[in-house]
Amino acid sequence: MADLPPDGASPAKRAAIALAITVGLLVAAWLVLGDGAYLWVKAAHIIAVIAWMAGMLYLPRLFIYHCDAPKGSAQSETFKVMEHRLLNVIINPAMVLTWVLGLWLAWQGAFFTDGWLHAKLALVLAMSGVHGFFSASVRRFAADANTTSQRAWRMWNEVPTVLMIVIVLLVVVKPF
């Protein structure tokens, strides 16, 4: 399923290396800049969130199209590779960075006693649960065992959008 590039490095391995480099650079920035690193970490957190959401919005769209592809067809096999790579190269590393950087920002900003953060964390946990469901779905599609209809995938496609909107409103408005 995973056709390797000529250099033999898998996309997941390259993503792990990029993730490690990013975390290393952010730790170095924190050590060098101290409290001045907050805005750099915040920027990296926002970038990670954007990457995570891009993947979470695109993956169910791939599932919708994959439902139409006959099992075992070249089209179905292409969708399997696309779904696997999207999950392992973009979505998973972006989610990890989002959590790590977001928790550091909350700790650094002393937000753990704020109600808006509690609500945000609950919604990010829900988003992570959707992520887990999508991950399991990638495995089901890979095994030609999907039982979810196109219509259901169209509804699942909206769940990350709604969660994202409420999370952004909580962070920006801080209503409580």
N, C-alpha and C positions, 0 to 999 in steps of 0.2 A: 504494500500500500504506500509506503513512504519511499518515493524515489529520491535517492540521495544526490546532492550536487556533486560535481566532479572532485572536489576536495575531500569528500567523505564525511564532512561535518553535517550532522542532522540539523534541521531548523530548530528543533527543541534545544539542542546543545548550544547553538548560536544564541538563542534567546536567553538561556541560563547565563551565558557569559556576559551578554549585554546587561542583564539584570544585576549581576555581581559587580560589573564595572560602575553602573549607575549608583548602586548602594555605596560602593567604595568612594566614589567622588563626593557623594553627599555627606558621608562620614568625615571625609577629609575637609570639606567645606565647614562642617560643624566644628571640627577641631581647630581650624585656622581662624574662622570668623566668629566662633562662639555664638552669642545671641543674634549676631548679624546673619547667621545662616538660616534663620527662620523663614525669611521671604524666599530664599532659594529652595528650601525644602517644600514650602507651600506651592511654588511654581511646579516643582517636580510632581507633587501630589495631584495638582490639577491636570497635568499632562497624563499621568497614570489613569486618573478617572476618565479622561476623554478617551484614551485607548481602550479601557475596560468597557465603557459604554458603547463605543463604536462596534466592538466585537459582540457585545450582548444584544445590540440591535440588529446586527447583520446575520448572526448565527441562526436565529429562528426563520429568517427570510430564506436562508439556504435550505432549511428543513422543509419549508413550504414547497420549494422547487424540487427537492429531492423526493418528495412524496409522489411526484409525477413520473419519476424516472423508473423504468422497469428494473427489477432486481437483477443484478449481474450484468447490466448493460454498461457500456463505456461511460455513459453519462452518470450513472449511479456511482461508479468507481471514482470518477472525477469529483463528485460531490463529497464522497468519503474523504478523499485527500484534502479537499478544501476545508471541510469541517474540522478534521483532525489538526491541520496546521493552524487554522484560525484559533482554535482552543488552546493548543499547546505553545504556540509562538507569540500570540498577542494577548488573548484573554487571561490565561492563567498568570503569566508574569505581571500583567497590568493590575490584576486583582491583588496579588501579593504586595506590590509596591503601594497600591492605594491604601491597604490596611496598615502596613508598616509605617508609612509616612504620615497617614492620618492620625494614627495613635500617638506618634511622636509629637505632631502638631498640637493635639489635644492636651497632652501632658505638658508640653512647653508653654502653652497658652493658659494652663490651669483651667480648662473648660470642663473637667470631669464632674463638677457639681452643678453644671447648667442643664436645665431641663431640655433645651433644644438639642443638646448633644446626646442626651439619653434617647430622645426620639429619633435622631439621626442614626445613632448606632443600631437601634432596633430595625430601622429601614435598610441600613447597609447589611445587617445580618439577613434580612429578608432577600435582598439582592444577591447575597452570597448563596442563599438557599436556591434561588432561581438558577444561579450559575451552576450549582451542583446538579440540579435537574437537567440543565442543558448538557453538562458533561456526561451524565448517564445516557442522555439521548444520543450523543455522538457515538457512544459505544453501541447502543441499540441499532442505530443506522448502519454502523460498520459491520454488524452481525446480520444485517438484513432482517432485523426483528422489530422495526418500528411499528407500533400499533396506533399511534396518534394521528388523527386526521389532519388534512390540510386546514380545515376550518379551525380546529383547536390550535394549530400552530399559528394561525393568524391572530388568535386571541392572545396566545402566549407572547407574541411579538410585541404587544402593547404593555405588558407587565413591567419590563425594565424602564420604559418611557415614563410611566406613571410614577414608579418609585423614584426615578431620577429627578423628576420635576419637584416632588415633595421634598426630597433631600436638599436640592439646591435652594428651595424657598426657606427651609429651616436654617441653612447655613448663612444665607444672606440677610434674612429678616430677623432671625433669632427671636421668635415671638414669645418665648418663655424661658 
